[in-house]
Amino acid sequence: MLRAVAWVQRGLFHPCAGLSAALKSSSGIDQKGILANRVAMVTGSTSGIGFAIAWRLAQDGAHMVVSSWKPQNVDRAVAALQGEGLSVTGTVCHVGKAEDWEWLVATALEHCGGVDFLVCNAGVNPLVGSTLGTSKQVWDKILNVNVKAPALLLSQLLPHMEKRGRGAVILVSSISAYIPHVELGAYNISKTALLGLMRTLAMELAPKPILMNCLVPGIIKTDFSKILHQNEAFWNLSKESQKVQRIGQPEDCAGLVSFLCSPDASYITGESIVVAGFSLRL
Ligand SMILES: NC(=O)c1ccc[n+]([C@@H]2O[C@H](COP(=O)([O-])OP(=O)(O)OC[C@H]3O[C@@H](n4cnc5c(N)ncnc54)[C@H](O)[C@@H]3O)[C@@H](O)[C@H]2O)c1
């Protein structure tokens, strides 16, 4: 199986040994798996949930566009996927910066031929504290990265996605949209807004071949959630409502995203699917 990697930097294009092959593999040659011949873009995909998703989609045959705001992390993620013989293009993108997501879209179009699946995973929470004590600066950061960036990135990408036929967008929300974590107010609100964004776009995009769904993770063991999963009192309390008696792993989220991108999910849109070891309906 031909697999390839390219590492693309803004203003400085590094055609490493695999680039021409990356173009070939993104156009479908030698790719195998349920997502073969498709291109998937995951934001914030150099660690945690985003990386697990990128890994899984690549294992399932997609050519991956991985990105994050730190070049060294992109480098590491690309090398890890490449080490498994998977097909990947990596570039730096801070999703809160318009010039970065414009570059991300241009890179995917030029070097991968387009995008079929967009997973808006990058998210921030710079604040632990009172909601009404949140500064304008913090509100701006949280809403820019967590809510506006997915909408604006998709608005750039959508015309190109439609042209390629069936596509899927998955927004990564959070269980805190349903059960707000105390002291994470602005973050909770941003993740609730993502549910609204998904539902609205599912309606607006219904005539197009693009499916819109939300992944809603519970507590998943990553650097991002350290503040929660390393807090013994919090975890003991969580276990009481948690049905599956273990903390979630990033990989627990990845299979669902692969399914939502697969032809088996072609009649599913407008859904928010909780991956939390419990159900809000129980
Ligand atoms: N871990 C959890 O318990 C949990 C629960 C619910 C929702 N989530 C959501 O899942 C998503 C991923 O979180 P994670 O736990 O994997 O965190 P993580 O810290 O392990 O990974 C976050 C990734 O996003 C990247 N990133 C951060 N800010 C960025 C920016 N401005 N532009 C581009 N990339 C950026 C980081 O470099 C990293 O690759 C987030 O949206 C988070 O809100 C996480």
PDBQT file of the ligand as one rigid body, heavy atoms in Angstrom, charges set to zero:
ROOT
HETATM    1  N1  LIG A 301     -10.664  16.009  27.196  1.00  0.00    +0.000 N 
HETATM    2  C1  LIG A 301     -11.928  16.149  27.585  1.00  0.00    +0.000 C 
HETATM    3  O1  LIG A 301     -12.335  15.673  28.662  1.00  0.00    +0.000 OA
HETATM    4  C2  LIG A 301     -12.916  16.857  26.688  1.00  0.00    +0.000 A 
HETATM    5  C3  LIG A 301     -14.271  16.765  27.026  1.00  0.00    +0.000 A 
HETATM    6  C4  LIG A 301     -15.190  17.404  26.223  1.00  0.00    +0.000 A 
HETATM    7  C5  LIG A 301     -14.788  18.097  25.100  1.00  0.00    +0.000 A 
HETATM    8  N2  LIG A 301     -13.465  18.183  24.790  1.00  0.00    +0.000 N 
HETATM    9  C6  LIG A 301     -13.098  18.926  23.600  1.00  0.00    +0.000 C 
HETATM   10  O2  LIG A 301     -12.306  18.118  22.766  1.00  0.00    +0.000 OA
HETATM   11  C7  LIG A 301     -11.445  18.954  21.990  1.00  0.00    +0.000 C 
HETATM   12  C8  LIG A 301     -10.031  18.434  22.081  1.00  0.00    +0.000 C 
HETATM   13  O3  LIG A 301      -9.622  18.475  23.413  1.00  0.00    +0.000 OA
HETATM   14  P1  LIG A 301      -8.513  17.486  24.017  1.00  0.00    +0.000 P 
HETATM   15  O4  LIG A 301      -9.009  17.070  25.341  1.00  0.00    +0.000 OA
HETATM   16  O5  LIG A 301      -8.126  16.464  23.043  1.00  0.00    +0.000 OA
HETATM   17  O6  LIG A 301      -7.338  18.538  24.274  1.00  0.00    +0.000 OA
HETATM   18  P2  LIG A 301      -5.771  18.500  23.965  1.00  0.00    +0.000 P 
HETATM   19  O7  LIG A 301      -5.223  19.647  24.716  1.00  0.00    +0.000 OA
HETATM   20  O8  LIG A 301      -5.217  17.148  24.209  1.00  0.00    +0.000 OA
HETATM   21  O9  LIG A 301      -5.734  18.786  22.421  1.00  0.00    +0.000 OA
HETATM   22  C9  LIG A 301      -6.155  20.003  21.904  1.00  0.00    +0.000 C 
HETATM   23  C10 LIG A 301      -5.529  20.203  20.565  1.00  0.00    +0.000 C 
HETATM   24  O10 LIG A 301      -5.989  21.432  20.022  1.00  0.00    +0.000 OA
HETATM   25  C11 LIG A 301      -4.857  22.204  19.658  1.00  0.00    +0.000 C 
HETATM   26  N3  LIG A 301      -5.208  23.611  19.780  1.00  0.00    +0.000 N 
HETATM   27  C12 LIG A 301      -5.480  24.320  20.891  1.00  0.00    +0.000 A 
HETATM   28  N4  LIG A 301      -5.772  25.582  20.574  1.00  0.00    +0.000 NA
HETATM   29  C13 LIG A 301      -5.679  25.654  19.229  1.00  0.00    +0.000 A 
HETATM   30  C14 LIG A 301      -5.869  26.705  18.308  1.00  0.00    +0.000 A 
HETATM   31  N5  LIG A 301      -6.207  27.929  18.697  1.00  0.00    +0.000 N 
HETATM   32  N6  LIG A 301      -5.718  26.437  17.005  1.00  0.00    +0.000 NA
HETATM   33  C15 LIG A 301      -5.376  25.207  16.597  1.00  0.00    +0.000 A 
HETATM   34  N7  LIG A 301      -5.178  24.171  17.420  1.00  0.00    +0.000 NA
HETATM   35  C16 LIG A 301      -5.327  24.408  18.735  1.00  0.00    +0.000 A 
HETATM   36  C17 LIG A 301      -3.742  21.771  20.567  1.00  0.00    +0.000 C 
HETATM   37  O11 LIG A 301      -2.485  22.081  20.030  1.00  0.00    +0.000 OA
HETATM   38  C18 LIG A 301      -4.023  20.260  20.605  1.00  0.00    +0.000 C 
HETATM   39  O12 LIG A 301      -3.520  19.616  19.462  1.00  0.00    +0.000 OA
HETATM   40  C19 LIG A 301     -11.609  20.370  22.521  1.00  0.00    +0.000 C 
HETATM   41  O13 LIG A 301     -12.497  21.067  21.665  1.00  0.00    +0.000 OA
HETATM   42  C20 LIG A 301     -12.267  20.169  23.871  1.00  0.00    +0.000 C 
HETATM   43  O14 LIG A 301     -13.075  21.250  24.229  1.00  0.00    +0.000 OA
HETATM   44  C21 LIG A 301     -12.506  17.578  25.570  1.00  0.00    +0.000 A 
ENDROOT
TORSDOF 0
